[in-house]
Amino acid sequence: MTATEIDSPPAGTASAPALRLEDVRVELSGSSGRVQILRGVSFEVPRGQIVALAGESGSGKSTAMLAAVRLLPWGAGVSGTIECQGEDVRALSSRQLRQFRARTARVIFQDPWSSLHPMRSVGSQLVESARSADGSLSKAAARELAVETLRRVGIPDPKARMDVYPHQISGGQLQRVMIAMALVARPAVLLCDEPTTALDVTTQAQILDLLRDLNRSEGITVLIATHDLDVIAGIADRLVVMYAGRVVEDGPAQQVLAAPKHLYTWSLLQAAPAHQHESRLRPIEGRPPRSDENLPGCAFAPRCPGARDECTGELPGLELVAVGHRSACLPVQQQKEAQQ
């Protein structure tokens, strides 16, 4: 069952999702030739909501996010449907794509130090970001907007911070600057790729609170990629779990966390201190498959504590297991069928 079969309104309507990926496949060149990174990914990001992409490193989270704004490496092969704010992203010309990235969808990367120019002041980069989204803004107006946006994201003494360089401020403030650079463009969609990975726990909480507040007060749609389930529990409306380049479960975040319907999601929770109340954590044995490995059945089967013989030979599709909740776990699907 595809994402469009789950009560999805037609594209272009007021209630259409802010972002939709349908059967998206991505191939990249590797040492052994072309390898599939995404293997038919489908999910939606409803307007005005926060959706989290979760999974271990290598699951395809960042690739899915970069594919949504066409920021994949040169030579990447992409197929499937990608729509953002009613636009067919794959059909955009180079000029349209620049405008789309400047005005509609902005990306916040996990390492702000590598995302900002070290030889330019924070203010000059904020002004450039604002004017790239709105060419009618004068430098003075853009600077005023930049100062106000720094204030909104909690930067102390924002006028003074406009003249500093990236190496002169802390990691937490630098990540706030990255968020401000996105906000000066007044984007409809904010894509955050592991935005708290390099930060201490206290700063992580502050950044997440900021993202939640911006979502609630400004109505900005947020897609956040993370491997940290604490992030999901704190701010996400919906949760999409990925493994080996596929979506294995998605649904309302609190529902998925409270009652996971895929044994991979269950295993992630068993290994997470915040969600495991027993005295001993249960690490996931083994390793995720390499991108060039083509397993005939469920990719998680070799590591799964509840795998059955049929799991290694049959690839389960995403099916509804509860209202608005999909899973690609064969044992869960069989249990549901037995109860009906």
C-alpha positions in Angstrom: 0.0 0.0 0.0 1.4 3.4 -0.9 1.2 6.7 0.9 -1.4 8.1 -1.5 -3.8 5.3 -0.6 -4.1 6.5 3.0 -6.7 9.2 2.9 -4.5 11.5 0.8 -6.2 14.5 -0.8 -5.3 15.4 -4.3 -2.2 17.6 -4.8 -2.9 21.3 -4.9 -5.7 21.3 -2.3 -5.4 23.2 0.9 -5.0 20.0 2.9 -2.4 18.4 0.6 0.8 17.5 2.4 3.7 20.0 2.5 6.1 17.3 1.3 5.4 14.0 -0.4 7.7 11.2 -1.5 6.3 8.4 -3.5 8.3 5.3 -4.4 11.6 7.3 -4.4 14.7 5.4 -5.4 18.2 6.7 -5.3 21.3 5.2 -6.8 24.9 6.4 -6.2 28.2 5.3 -7.5 30.3 3.1 -5.2 33.5 1.2 -5.3 31.7 -1.8 -6.6 29.5 0.1 -9.1 26.0 1.6 -8.7 24.4 0.9 -5.3 20.8 1.6 -4.2 20.6 3.9 -1.2 16.8 4.4 -1.2 14.6 1.5 -2.2 11.2 2.8 -2.9 10.6 5.3 -0.1 7.1 6.7 0.4 6.0 9.1 3.2 4.2 12.4 3.7 4.8 15.5 5.8 1.5 17.1 6.6 1.3 20.9 6.5 2.1 22.6 9.8 3.4 19.4 11.5 6.8 18.1 12.7 7.7 14.7 11.2 10.8 12.8 12.3 12.8 10.4 10.2 14.4 7.9 12.5 16.8 5.0 12.1 20.5 4.0 12.5 23.3 5.5 10.5 23.0 4.3 6.9 19.3 3.8 7.0 18.7 6.5 4.3 17.3 9.3 6.4 19.7 12.0 5.2 19.5 10.8 1.6 15.7 11.0 1.6 15.9 14.6 3.0 18.5 15.7 0.4 16.6 14.0 -2.4 13.6 16.2 -1.3 15.5 19.3 -2.3 17.7 17.8 -5.0 20.9 18.2 -3.1 22.3 14.8 -3.8 25.8 14.3 -5.2 26.4 14.7 -8.9 25.6 11.6 -10.9 22.9 10.3 -8.5 20.1 8.4 -10.1 16.7 9.4 -8.8 13.3 8.0 -9.7 9.8 8.4 -8.1 7.7 11.4 -7.2 8.8 14.3 -5.0 6.3 17.1 -4.4 6.8 20.0 -2.1 4.2 22.7 -1.6 2.4 21.5 -4.7 5.6 21.7 -6.9 7.1 18.7 -8.7 10.6 19.1 -7.4 12.2 16.7 -10.0 10.7 18.8 -12.8 12.2 22.2 -11.7 14.6 23.9 -14.0 18.0 25.1 -12.5 16.6 28.6 -12.0 13.4 27.4 -10.5 15.3 25.0 -8.2 17.4 27.9 -6.9 14.3 29.9 -6.1 12.7 26.8 -4.5 15.7 26.3 -2.2 15.8 30.0 -1.4 12.2 30.6 -0.6 10.2 27.4 -0.1 12.3 24.7 1.6 15.4 25.4 3.6 17.9 22.8 5.0 19.7 23.0 8.4 22.6 20.6 8.5 24.1 18.8 11.5 27.5 20.6 11.4 27.0 24.4 11.4 30.8 24.9 11.3 31.0 23.4 7.8 27.8 25.2 6.6 28.9 28.7 7.3 31.7 30.6 5.5 34.5 31.0 8.1 35.8 34.3 6.5 32.5 36.1 6.5 30.6 37.7 9.3 27.4 36.1 10.6 25.5 39.2 9.6 26.7 39.3 6.0 25.6 35.7 5.5 22.2 36.3 7.1 21.7 39.4 4.8 22.7 37.3 1.8 20.2 34.6 2.8 17.4 37.1 3.2 18.0 38.8 -0.1 18.3 35.5 -2.0 14.7 34.8 -1.0 13.4 38.3 -1.6 15.3 40.3 -4.2 13.3 43.4 -3.4 14.9 43.7 0.0 17.5 46.5 0.4 20.6 45.7 2.4 19.4 47.9 5.2 16.0 46.1 5.3 17.7 42.7 5.1 20.0 43.6 8.0 17.1 44.8 10.1 15.3 41.5 9.3 18.4 39.5 10.2 18.8 41.3 13.6 15.1 40.6 14.4 15.4 37.0 13.4 18.5 36.5 15.6 16.5 37.9 18.4 13.6 35.5 17.7 15.9 32.5 17.9 17.3 33.5 21.2 20.7 35.1 20.3 21.7 37.6 23.0 22.7 41.1 21.8 21.8 40.3 18.2 23.1 43.6 16.8 26.6 42.9 18.1 26.4 39.2 16.9 25.9 40.4 13.4 29.6 41.5 13.2 31.2 38.3 14.7 32.6 35.4 12.7 31.5 31.8 13.1 34.6 30.7 15.1 33.8 33.4 17.7 30.6 31.9 19.0 29.6 28.6 20.6 28.2 25.6 18.8 24.7 26.1 20.3 24.6 29.7 19.2 26.0 28.7 15.8 23.1 26.3 15.3 20.7 29.1 16.2 22.4 31.2 13.5 21.8 28.4 11.0 18.1 28.3 12.0 18.0 32.1 11.6 19.5 31.9 8.2 16.7 29.6 7.2 14.0 31.7 8.8 15.0 35.0 7.2 13.7 33.5 4.0 10.3 32.8 5.6 10.3 29.2 4.2 7.2 27.0 4.3 9.3 23.8 5.0 12.3 23.4 7.2 14.4 20.3 6.8 16.7 19.5 9.7 19.4 16.9 9.2 20.5 15.7 12.7 20.5 19.3 13.9 21.5 18.5 17.5 24.1 15.8 17.0 27.2 17.9 17.8 25.6 19.7 20.8 25.6 19.0 24.5 22.4 17.8 26.2 21.3 21.2 27.5 21.8 22.9 24.2 20.0 20.1 22.4 17.0 20.7 24.5 17.0 24.4 23.8 17.3 23.9 20.0 14.5 21.4 20.0 12.3 23.7 22.1 13.1 26.4 19.5 12.0 24.3 16.6 8.8 23.3 18.3 8.0 26.9 19.2 8.6 28.0 15.6 6.4 25.2 14.3 3.6 26.2 16.7 3.9 30.0 16.4 4.8 30.3 12.7 3.2 27.3 11.3 6.4 26.1 9.6 6.4 22.5 8.6 9.4 20.6 9.9 11.1 17.4 8.8 13.8 16.3 11.1 16.2 13.4 10.6 17.6 11.9 13.8 18.7 8.7 15.4 17.8 10.0 18.9 14.4 8.7 20.0 14.4 11.4 22.8 14.2 14.0 20.0 11.1 12.3 18.5 9.3 11.9 21.8 9.8 15.6 22.6 8.6 17.3 19.5 7.4 15.1 16.6 3.8 14.8 15.6 4.5 11.8 13.3 7.4 9.3 13.1 8.8 7.6 10.0 11.2 4.8 10.8 13.7 3.8 8.1 16.0 0.8 7.7 18.3 -0.2 4.9 16.8 2.4 2.5 13.2 1.6 3.1 10.4 2.9 5.3 9.5 0.1 7.7 7.0 1.9 9.9 5.2 5.3 10.1 2.4 6.7 12.2 1.6 9.2 15.0 4.8 9.6 17.0 3.3 8.9 20.4 1.4 5.9 19.1 4.5 4.4 17.4 6.6 4.9 20.5 4.0 3.5 22.9 3.1 0.5 20.7 5.6 -0.1 17.9 4.4 -2.3 15.1 7.7 -3.3 13.6 10.3 -5.3 15.4 13.0 -2.9 14.3 11.3 0.0 16.0 10.7 -2.2 19.0 14.5 -3.1 19.0 15.5 0.6 18.8 13.3 1.4 21.8 14.8 -1.5 23.8 18.2 -0.1 23.2 17.3 3.5 24.2 17.8 4.4 27.9 14.9 6.9 28.0 12.4 4.3 26.7 13.7 1.2 28.5 12.7 1.0 32.1 14.3 -2.3 32.8 17.7 -2.5 34.5 19.4 -3.8 31.4 19.4 -2.3 27.9 19.1 -4.7 24.9 21.5 -3.7 22.1 20.6 -4.7 18.6 22.9 -7.6 17.6 24.7 -7.6 14.3 25.1 -4.7 11.8 22.8 -3.0 9.2 23.3 -4.4 5.7 25.7 -2.6 3.3 24.1 -0.6 0.5 25.4 -3.1 -2.0 23.8 -6.1 -0.2 20.5 -7.2 -1.8 18.7 -9.3 0.8 15.7 -11.2 -0.7 13.3 -10.6 2.2 13.1 -8.2 5.1 16.5 -6.5 5.5 16.2 -6.6 9.3 15.5 -10.4 9.4 19.2 -11.4 10.2 19.2 -9.2 13.3 15.5 -9.5 14.3 14.7 -11.4 17.5 11.3 -12.4 16.2 12.2 -13.3 12.6 10.4 -16.3 10.9 11.5 -18.4 8.0 9.3 -16.5 5.6 10.9 -13.2 6.6 14.0 -14.1 4.7 12.2 -14.8 1.5 9.3 -12.4 1.4 9.6 -8.6 1.3 6.6 -7.2 3.2 5.0 -4.0 2.0 3.8 -1.2 4.2 0.3 -2.1 5.4 -2.2 -0.3 7.7 -2.0 -1.9 11.2 -4.0 0.8 13.0 -5.6 4.1 12.1 -2.9 6.2 10.3 -0.2 3.7 11.3 1.6 1.5 8.7 4.1 -1.3 9.2 6.2 -3.5 7.0 6.7 -6.3 9.5 5.5 -9.7 8.4 4.9 -11.2 12.0 2.9 -8.1 12.9 0.8 -8.3 9.7 0.2 -12.0 10.2 -0.9 -11.4 13.8 -3.3 -8.7 12.7 -4.8 -11.1 10.1 -5.2 -13.8 12.7 -7.1 -11.5 15.0 -9.6 -10.4 12.2 
